[in-house]
Amino acid sequence: MIYLDNGATSFPKPKGMVDAMDACMLSYCGNPGRSGHDLSRRTGEEVYRARQTLAELFQIRRADRILFTSNTTQALNMAIKGVLKQGDHVITTAMEHNSVLRPVWSMAARGVEHTIVPCAADGSLSLDLILGAIRKNTKMVICTQASNVTGTIMPIEALSKLCREQGLLLLVDGAQGAGHLPMTADGIDLLALPGHKGLLGPLGTGLLYVGEKVDITPIMEGGTGTLSRELEQPLELPEGFEAGTLNAPGIIGLGYSAAFVKKIGINVIRGHQQELTEILDSSLRNMKNVRVYGPSDCKKKVGIVTFNIKGMDCEEVASLLNDEYGIAVRAGYHCAGLAHKTIGTWDTGAVRVSMGIYNNEKQMKIAADAIYNLSKRS
């Protein structure tokens, strides 16, 4: 199997990550922060080490501002529902994942207004549209670092500057950027990340970084291992926002993978993925019956190539690539309907090929040949 669905989750995973998780579960997996015995303390120490590693990777000054979650969706919900209040206005873009758009939409019932600014047909964002959407009650701007549909890289640094000048909070969805693009928390107020994609960690892991100037309220209450005699949820970070038992083996595995990614170097990973993307993207754009979406300049996108074959259903193409060529991709709407409306695939969906660090040039050429063969059937 040639795995080209890294936009959904990375595969394979580093062996050392699996070993770290196994060591936890087989040797010392107590409940961190809940007991005083050796196994609990050891688990707590390893979780703390993972938090520190992630803080170093993203240049976060205070590791306690990192809140572990089960995925990016949970992190985004925590940020959106824990910060926005009745009377606030939030701005986001048409290229966002439903993990942003649905929580924002649901906040209308709580008196939160929203504006979804349009993007260009290649998924790119004009900051003038963000500036034009600002109102007196605007509190937050939410933007993906890179589109999960087209791979389009958004101007986060410039957007951060704009938000600073306008006194707005910036929430970044780093689901497709973390581990693929250089990224720091500097200038970002809230940063939601997955552990299982570019960071090469296990599924069921993620995090939310909360800047020191952000006033956030927990959206879930429960056991924290602190202030147990109080009925009111503690507000201290991170414990007050990590109610319930943590996925300690997963977090420890994520800590290992984050260190692994740091050792390789984000710039090295970025360069490798860009080379692979250029091979496949240029090949597909030269095919008569194939249409490629998103930027034609691969420097402007992460390792994603999205396409359709004229006269063929995208789901059929993905199925044939799997069944006849052993190539794993994803077809459909990628949990981002408005993004598909933006690029012109609202009625059809599209096929997404997404590369990871374990893919190579030979696989890109095999994938291109397979798509070409399918295109001759249309």
N, C-alpha and C positions, 0 to 999 in steps of 0.2 A: 504494500500500500504506500502510495506517495501522499503524504498528509499535507494538504494545502488549505486547512481551515483554522489557521492560528489566530484569526480574528475572533473566533468563538472561544477557543482555549488552546494554549500551546501544547504541542505533543511532538516528540516524547519529552519527558521531564529529566532533569539531571539525576543520575543515579545517587549522588550524594544526598540529594533531597529526600529520596525514598529511604535511604539508610538512616538519616536523621530522624525521620518520622517513626521508623521501626524501632530505633533505639529508645525513643520516648515511650512508645506504647508497650515495649517489652521490658524496659528496665526501671522507669521511674514515673510513670504517668499518674501523678496525684493531681488533685484539683487545686490550681494555683490561687493563692489568696484566700483559701477557705480553711486551711488547716495549718498546724505548726509543725507537722512531722517532716522528716527528711524528704520524702517523695514529693510532697506538696511544695516544699521550699525549692527543691531542685527544678521542678517544672516552672515555678514562678521565675526563677533565675533565667531559665532558657527563654521564656516568653519575653522577659525584660531585655535579654540580649538581642532578640529578634527586633524588638521595638527600636533599640539603639542602632542596629544595622540599617534599618529603613530610614531612620532619621539622618544618618550619615549619607546614605545614597541620595536623598532628596534635599540635603543641606538644610535640614530642619533643626533649629537651635535647641528646642525643648522636645525631647522624645515623648513626654507625657501628653503632648498635644496630638499624638497619633492615637486614634481610636480604632481598634480592630473590629471588623465587620465580617459578615459571611460572603459579601460580594460588593461590587460597585453600586448596585441598585440600592442596597440597604444604606450605604454611605450617602448616596445622593438624597434619599428620603430623609435621613437624619439632618442633612444640611438644609434642605428646602423647608421641611416642616418644623425644624427646631429653631430656625432663625426668622423666617417670615411671619409677620403678624397681620391682623386685620388692618386694612388701610394701606398696606404696603403695595408697591408695584414692582414687578420683576420682568426683566428683559431676557429673552433667549433667542435661539436661531432655529430656522427650519431644518437644519442638518442634525439636530439632536436626536439621540436615542430616546425611546419611549421611557427609559428610566429617568429622564429629565422631564419630558413633555407630560407624561401622565401625572406625576406628583404635582407639577405646576398647575395643570388643569384642575386637579382635585382641590387645590387651595382656593379656587374661586368660591367654593361653598363656605370658606372661612373668611371671606371678604378680602382676599388677596387678588389684585388685578395683574394681568400679564400681557405682554406684547411679544409676538413671535416674528422676528424680522426675517425677510426673505434672503436667500443666498443666490449666487449666480448658478448657471446650469452646470458648472464644474464643481459646485459645492463650496466655492470660495465666499468669504465674508467681507463686506465693505464696512469699515468702522464708522463711516458717515451715517449708515443706517442705524447703528447702535446709538450714536450721538443724537440723531433725530428722534429716537424713540424715548429719550429720557424725559421724565416728568418730575414735578416737584416732589412726589411721593415715591419715586423710584429708589429702591433700597439695594437691589442686587442685579448683577448680570451673570448669566450662566452660559458657558460655552464649552463645547468639546475641544480637546486639544487636536484631535484628528478624527475625521468622520469614519464611522465603522462601515459606511456604504461605499464611499469613493476613496477613502484614505486621505482626503484633502486636509492639509495641515492648516490650522487656524492661526491667526496672528495674536497669539496669547500675550506676548511681551508688549506689543502695542496696545492691546486691550487692557492690560494691567495698568499701563500708564494712564490711559483714558479714565479708567475707574478711579484711580488715585486722584486725578485732577477734578473729577466730578463728585468725589466723596462717596463712592459706591463700593459695595462689597463685590468681589469676583469669586465665583464658584467655578472651578474647572473640572470637567469630566475627563480624567486621564486614562480611560479604559483602553484606548488604542495607541496612546502615546508612551505610557510608562514602560520602560525597558526597550523601547524602539527609538525614542527621541531624547536628546538632552532635555532634562527637566529639573528645575529646582522649585521649592516652595516660595522663593523670594518674589514678592509682589502679588502673591496669590493668597486670598483670605481663607478659602476652603478648597481642598483638593481631594477628590474621590478617586480611588484607584482599585483595580482588581489585583489579587495576588496571582491568579492562575493564567494570565495571558503573557505579556512581554516580560514579566518578572519571573516566569517559569515555575511558579509555586503551585500548590495543589488547588483543586477546585474547592469552593466553600471558604475562600479566604479573600479579604479585601481590607481597605482601611479608609478612614477619613482623617485628613489633617485639618485641624481647626486653628486658625491664626490667633495670636494672643489678644487681638483687639475685637474678636468676634464674641458676641453675646449669644450663646446657644443654650437651648433647653432640651433635655432628654425627651425622646418620643416613646420610650419604653421604660417601664419601671420594673424593679425586681431586686433580687439579691445581688449585692455588690461586694460582700465580705467586709464592708465598712458601715459604721453607724447602724448596726443591725437592730437596735432598740427603737430607732426612729421610723415612723410610717412614711415620712416624706422622702422622696428619692434624693440622694446626695447629688450635688452638682459638681463635685470635684472631678477633674479629668486625670486619668482616663476612666477610673472605676465607675463613676456615676453614669457613664455612657456605654458601659460594657456589661449591662445587667445579665445575670445568668452565667452559666459555665462557658468559658471560652473554648474554642476549638484549638486546644493547646498543641496537639500534634501537627495540625495544619499550619499554625502560626510559626512553630519551630521550623517546619519544612520551608515556609516562606522566607524565614530569616536566612536559612542556608542558601536558597535560590537567589535572594537579593544580593548576598555577598558574592555569589557565583557570577551574576550579571555585572556587578561592579568590577570584579577581577578581569573579566573579558574586556570591559569598556564599552560604554554606550556608543561612542563614536565608531568603534569597530563594528558593533552590531548594526548601526545605522548604515555604514558603508556597504556591508555585506547585503543587507536587505535591498538597498537601492540598486545595486548591481543586478540582483535577481529580478527586481521589479522592472527594470529597463529592458531586460531580455524578453520577458513575457509580454510586457505592454507594447513594445515596438513590434513584436511578431504579430500580435493580434490586430493592431491597427493597420497592418498591411494585408489583412485578409478581407476578401470581397464581401462576404456575408456576415461579418462580425462587426458589431459596434461596441466600442469601449467607452466607458463613462469616466468622468473625473478629469483631473489635470493631465495633459499630455506630457508635461514636464515632470518627470518622476522625482525631481528635487522638491516638488511641492506636495508630495504625498508620502505616506508610509507604505509598507509592503502590502498593498492591496491593489488588485486589478479586477475591475467589475465589468462584465460584458453581457451581451446577448447575441444569439445567433438568429439571423433573420429566418422567420418561418418556423422556429422551434420554441416550445415552451421552456422556460428556464429550469423548471423542476425536472423536465425530461432530460435536458442537457446534463444536469448534475447527476441524475440517475445513471445515464449512459457512461459518464466519466467514471463513476464508481464501479458499475457492473462490468464494463467492457475493458477499461483501462486501469482499474485499481487506483483511481485518483479521487481523493476526498476533498470536496469543495462544499460551499453552501449556496443554496438558491432561495429565492423568495424576496421578502421585504425587510429582512434583517432587523426586525423590531424598530423600524425607523420609517414609518409611512410617509411622513412629510419630506424626508430626504429623497425618497423615490419620486414624489411629486415634483420636487425641485429639479431632478436630473432627467425627468421625462419618462420614468418607468412606473408610473402610478398604476397603469392597467396591466403591466406585464411582470413586474418584479425583475430580478436580474441574477446572474451567477456571479458569486464573489470568490476570487482566489486570494488567499492571504498567506504570506510567507513568514517563516520563522528562522531562527538561527541554525536549525538543523537541516534546512533545505539547501540545495546546491544548483549549479548551473545546468547540469545534466537533467535534473528533474524539471526545470523550466522548459527545456527544449522538448522533453517528452510530453509535457502538458500542452505546449504550443502545437505539436504535431497532432495530438489527440483532438484538440479543439478544431484544428484545420480539417481533419478527417470528418468530424461531425458536421462542419459547416458545408461540406460538399453534398450532404444529404438533403439540405434545405432547398 
